[in-house]
């Protein structure tokens, strides 16, 4: 049996960020990150992950955008020395107004939105066409200077190397059982790992943990297509419309994502490829003939009813925590939430109500029942 202070189940963005902030806050802490597969093999490993602090047709700034972006950029700087390639393209994100209604929404957002200074600008229709000749005709656009594209698989691998150097232990080994025994014990069929604290960060599979099967999570399949282009695309901004189109490197574009709430398997398929191909042709008609499909990817994201993550301690089992529901904002949110969760575990700092487990009535009821039973 191997003993740790904290076991984190899930080796994606949430798990690595939580491990990082724990070990950086308390360097002698013994932290295990366990994943049934390899690190970053789930939805976190999407090639060409877009970081976009704009959401919805009204182009609102997302929850805690400024702090989240600051922490993400700090993390990129910290782990970049452990990467063999560039981890991010900082070309911004362009949100074209594809009709006049969106144009009105976007201009209103520019006027009344609570944007950090210098983050966004409105680009009129003529300037949008002049700056982005490949783009479908638009009624202007919002340019988000702070937007970026992350080479997510390379980012996660560099992150893993960084954490290993700090003393975090990584283990993989297939399905596991987590039991309340000597604190919390993880059994993968060949080895036992034990710790007083366990944190489940395994995305939509968090519900497969027997203690968390009532989490209010929805599973959404997202497919992504990778194109090789005959001309350089690495100076283009990411395009956010009907999903996104993101430059990955000099001659590679990532086109995503489908939003499939009903699916028969988790793998990529021809229907998804067709939808994404149509997206590229419609949004970048001037570039489309110069690009060819070279790869496909799919992953399952976990979302909550209000589209914000869910974090907290189990109402009936002490020192068992969950951090899930990042949806499409995993890159943006993971560092900030990983930080406040680590502080909660180490110092008891209260978690924000916006992301608390107990904003959902089911868990409020379970907590009250547990309190009554303890009396």
C-alpha positions in Angstrom: 0.0 0.0 0.0 1.3 3.5 -0.9 0.3 6.4 1.3 -0.3 10.0 0.3 -1.8 13.2 1.7 -4.1 13.7 -1.2 -5.3 11.4 -4.0 -6.6 13.2 -7.2 -8.5 11.0 -9.6 -8.3 12.4 -13.1 -5.3 13.6 -15.1 -6.9 16.4 -17.1 -6.9 20.1 -16.7 -8.8 20.1 -13.4 -6.6 17.4 -11.8 -3.3 18.9 -12.8 -4.3 22.4 -11.7 -5.4 21.2 -8.3 -2.2 19.2 -7.8 -0.1 22.2 -8.8 -1.7 24.6 -6.4 -1.5 22.1 -3.6 2.2 21.3 -4.0 3.1 24.9 -4.6 1.3 25.9 -1.4 2.8 23.1 0.7 5.9 21.7 -0.8 6.2 18.6 1.5 2.7 17.5 0.6 2.5 14.0 -0.9 0.1 14.2 -3.9 -0.9 11.3 -6.2 -2.6 12.0 -9.6 -4.3 8.8 -10.8 -5.9 8.3 -14.2 -7.4 5.2 -15.7 -5.7 6.1 -19.0 -2.8 8.3 -19.9 -2.6 11.9 -18.8 -4.7 14.1 -21.0 -6.5 11.3 -22.9 -10.0 12.6 -22.1 -11.8 15.8 -23.2 -8.9 17.9 -21.8 -6.6 16.6 -24.5 -8.3 18.4 -27.4 -5.8 19.6 -30.0 -6.0 23.3 -30.5 -8.0 24.4 -27.4 -9.4 27.9 -27.7 -9.3 30.3 -24.7 -12.2 32.7 -25.2 -13.5 34.9 -22.3 -16.6 35.8 -24.4 -19.8 33.8 -24.1 -23.2 33.6 -25.7 -24.9 35.6 -28.5 -24.8 38.7 -26.3 -21.0 38.4 -26.0 -20.8 38.6 -22.2 -17.6 38.4 -20.4 -17.4 35.0 -18.6 -17.4 34.4 -14.8 -14.1 35.6 -13.1 -12.5 36.1 -16.5 -9.7 38.5 -15.4 -8.3 36.4 -12.6 -8.7 33.1 -14.5 -6.8 34.5 -17.5 -4.0 35.9 -15.3 -3.5 32.6 -13.6 -3.6 30.7 -16.9 -0.9 32.9 -18.4 1.3 32.5 -15.3 1.0 28.8 -15.6 1.9 28.8 -19.3 5.0 30.8 -18.5 5.9 28.4 -15.7 5.7 25.2 -17.6 6.8 26.3 -21.1 10.5 25.4 -20.3 9.4 21.8 -20.1 7.8 21.8 -23.5 9.4 20.8 -26.8 7.1 23.1 -28.8 5.3 26.4 -28.4 2.4 26.0 -26.1 0.2 28.9 -27.2 -0.6 31.2 -30.1 -1.6 34.6 -28.7 -3.3 36.0 -31.8 -6.6 36.8 -30.1 -10.1 35.6 -30.9 -12.4 37.2 -33.5 -16.2 36.9 -33.0 -17.8 37.9 -36.4 -21.3 39.3 -36.3 -22.8 37.1 -39.0 -26.0 39.0 -39.1 -27.3 42.4 -38.1 -28.9 41.2 -34.9 -25.6 39.8 -33.6 -24.0 43.1 -34.6 -26.4 45.0 -32.4 -25.7 42.5 -29.5 -22.0 42.8 -29.9 -22.0 46.6 -30.0 -24.2 46.7 -26.9 -21.7 44.4 -25.2 -18.9 46.7 -26.1 -20.8 49.6 -24.7 -22.2 48.1 -21.5 -20.1 45.1 -20.8 -17.7 45.0 -17.8 -14.6 44.2 -19.8 -11.1 44.6 -18.4 -9.4 47.6 -20.0 -7.8 46.8 -23.4 -9.3 43.3 -23.7 -11.7 43.9 -26.6 -12.5 46.2 -29.5 -15.2 46.6 -32.1 -14.1 46.2 -35.7 -16.6 47.6 -38.3 -17.7 45.6 -41.3 -15.3 47.2 -43.8 -12.3 46.8 -41.5 -13.2 43.2 -40.7 -13.3 42.4 -44.4 -10.0 44.2 -45.0 -8.2 42.5 -42.2 -9.6 39.1 -42.7 -10.2 38.5 -46.5 -10.8 34.8 -46.1 -13.7 35.4 -43.7 -17.4 35.2 -44.6 -19.0 38.6 -45.0 -19.8 39.9 -41.5 -21.6 43.0 -40.1 -18.5 43.8 -38.0 -16.8 41.8 -35.3 -15.5 41.8 -31.8 -11.8 41.2 -31.5 -10.8 39.8 -28.1 -7.1 40.6 -27.7 -6.7 38.3 -24.7 -8.0 35.3 -26.6 -5.5 32.5 -27.4 -5.1 29.0 -28.7 -3.4 26.4 -26.5 -1.6 23.3 -27.9 -3.4 21.3 -25.2 -1.8 17.9 -25.5 1.7 19.5 -25.4 0.5 21.7 -22.5 -0.6 18.8 -20.4 2.6 16.8 -21.0 4.7 19.8 -20.1 2.5 20.3 -17.0 3.0 16.7 -16.0 6.8 17.0 -16.2 6.7 20.3 -14.2 4.6 18.6 -11.5 6.8 15.5 -11.3 9.8 17.7 -10.7 7.9 19.2 -7.7 7.3 15.7 -6.4 3.8 14.9 -7.6 3.4 11.2 -8.3 1.5 10.0 -11.4 -0.1 6.6 -11.8 -2.2 5.0 -14.5 -3.7 1.6 -14.5 -7.2 1.2 -15.7 -10.5 1.1 -13.7 -10.4 1.7 -10.0 -12.5 1.4 -6.8 -12.5 4.2 -4.2 -13.4 3.0 -0.8 -13.8 4.8 2.6 -11.1 2.8 4.4 -8.1 4.2 6.3 -9.2 7.5 5.0 -9.7 6.9 1.3 -8.3 3.9 -0.5 -8.0 3.6 -4.3 -7.7 0.0 -5.6 -6.9 -0.5 -9.2 -6.7 -4.3 -9.0 -2.9 -4.4 -8.6 -2.0 -1.6 -6.1 -3.6 0.1 -3.2 -3.2 3.9 -2.7 -4.5 5.6 0.5 -4.8 9.2 1.6 -7.0 11.1 4.1 -8.3 13.3 1.3 -9.6 12.3 -2.2 -10.6 14.7 -5.0 -12.5 13.4 -8.1 -11.6 15.4 -11.2 -12.5 13.0 -13.9 -15.0 15.1 -15.9 -18.1 13.3 -17.1 -16.8 10.1 -15.6 -17.0 11.6 -12.1 -20.6 10.3 -12.0 -19.3 6.7 -12.4 -17.7 7.1 -8.9 -20.2 5.4 -6.6 -20.2 8.4 -4.2 -20.9 10.9 -6.9 -23.5 9.3 -9.2 -26.1 12.0 -8.5 -23.9 14.9 -9.8 -26.0 17.2 -12.0 -23.7 16.7 -15.0 -24.6 16.4 -18.6 -22.3 14.6 -21.1 -21.8 16.4 -24.4 -19.8 14.9 -27.2 -17.6 17.2 -29.1 -15.8 16.3 -32.4 -13.0 18.3 -33.9 -11.4 18.2 -37.3 -7.8 19.0 -38.1 -6.8 20.5 -41.5 -3.5 21.0 -43.2 -3.5 24.2 -45.3 -1.3 25.1 -48.2 -0.6 28.6 -46.8 0.5 29.7 -43.4 -2.3 30.2 -40.9 -0.4 30.8 -37.7 -0.9 34.5 -37.8 -4.7 34.2 -37.9 -6.9 34.8 -34.9 -9.1 32.1 -33.7 -12.6 32.4 -35.1 -15.5 32.0 -32.6 -18.8 31.4 -34.5 -20.9 28.2 -34.5 -18.0 26.7 -32.5 -14.5 27.7 -33.4 -11.7 27.6 -36.0 -8.3 27.8 -34.4 -4.7 27.9 -35.8 -2.6 25.2 -34.2 0.7 25.8 -35.9 2.1 27.2 -39.2 -0.1 25.2 -41.6 -2.7 23.5 -39.3 -6.2 24.5 -38.4 -8.5 22.9 -35.8 -12.2 23.1 -36.5 -14.6 22.4 -33.7 -16.8 21.5 -32.2 -20.0 19.5 -32.5 -22.3 19.6 -29.6 -23.9 16.2 -29.4 -26.1 15.5 -26.4 -27.2 12.2 -27.9 -24.6 9.8 -29.3 -24.1 6.1 -29.7 -20.3 6.0 -29.2 -17.5 8.3 -28.1 -15.4 8.1 -31.3 -15.2 10.5 -34.2 -17.5 9.7 -37.2 -18.2 10.8 -40.8 -21.3 12.8 -39.8 -19.2 14.9 -37.5 -16.5 15.4 -40.1 -19.1 16.6 -42.6 -20.6 19.1 -40.2 -17.1 20.5 -39.4 -16.1 20.6 -43.0 -19.3 22.6 -43.7 -18.4 25.0 -40.9 -14.9 25.7 -42.3 -16.3 26.2 -45.8 -19.0 28.6 -44.6 -16.9 30.7 -42.2 -13.6 30.8 -44.2 -14.6 30.4 -47.8 -11.5 32.0 -49.1 -9.2 29.6 -47.2 -11.3 26.4 -47.5 -10.1 25.3 -51.0 -6.5 25.4 -49.7 -7.1 23.1 -46.7 -7.5 19.3 -46.5 -8.8 17.2 -43.7 -5.9 15.2 -42.1 -7.2 14.1 -38.7 -10.2 13.9 -36.4 -10.7 13.9 -32.6 -13.6 13.5 -30.2 -14.1 13.9 -26.5 -16.9 14.0 -23.9 -17.3 17.2 -21.9 -19.2 17.5 -18.7 -21.5 20.5 -18.2 -23.8 21.7 -15.4 -27.3 23.2 -15.8 -25.9 26.8 -15.4 -22.7 26.1 -17.3 -20.5 26.8 -14.4 -18.2 24.2 -12.8 -19.2 22.3 -9.7 -16.8 22.0 -6.7 -17.2 20.9 -3.1 -17.0 18.3 -0.4 -19.5 15.4 -0.4 -22.4 16.2 1.9 -22.2 12.8 3.6 -18.6 11.7 3.3 -15.9 14.0 4.8 -12.7 14.7 2.9 -14.2 13.5 -0.4 -14.3 16.3 -3.0 -15.3 16.8 -6.6 -14.2 19.3 -9.2 -16.1 18.8 -12.5 -18.3 20.5 -15.1 -15.7 22.7 -16.8 -17.5 22.3 -20.2 -15.8 24.2 -22.9 -14.0 26.6 -20.5 -11.5 24.1 -19.0 -8.4 26.0 -20.1 -9.7 29.3 -18.8 -11.2 28.1 -15.5 -9.0 25.2 -14.4 -6.2 27.3 -12.8 -8.4 29.6 -10.9 -10.6 26.9 -9.5 -7.7 24.6 -8.8 -6.2 27.4 -6.8 -9.2 28.1 -4.7 -9.9 24.4 -4.2 -6.3 23.9 -3.0 -6.7 26.8 -0.6 -10.0 25.3 0.7 -8.3 22.0 1.3 -5.3 23.5 3.1 -6.8 26.4 5.0 -10.6 26.0 4.9 -11.1 29.0 2.7 -14.7 29.1 1.6 -15.5 28.2 -2.0 -17.4 30.8 -4.1 -21.2 30.2 -4.0 -21.4 30.4 -7.8 -19.6 27.1 -8.2 -20.6 25.5 -4.9 -22.0 22.0 -4.9 -24.8 23.3 -2.8 -26.3 25.7 -5.3 -28.1 22.6 -6.5 -31.1 21.6 -4.3 -30.3 17.9 -4.3 -27.0 18.4 -2.5 -28.5 21.0 -0.1 -31.0 18.3 0.9 -28.3 15.7 1.3 -26.3 18.0 3.5 -29.2 18.8 5.7 -30.1 15.2 6.1 -26.5 14.4 7.0 -26.5 17.1 9.7 -29.8 15.8 11.1 -28.4 12.3 11.3 -25.3 13.5 13.1 -27.3 15.1 15.9 
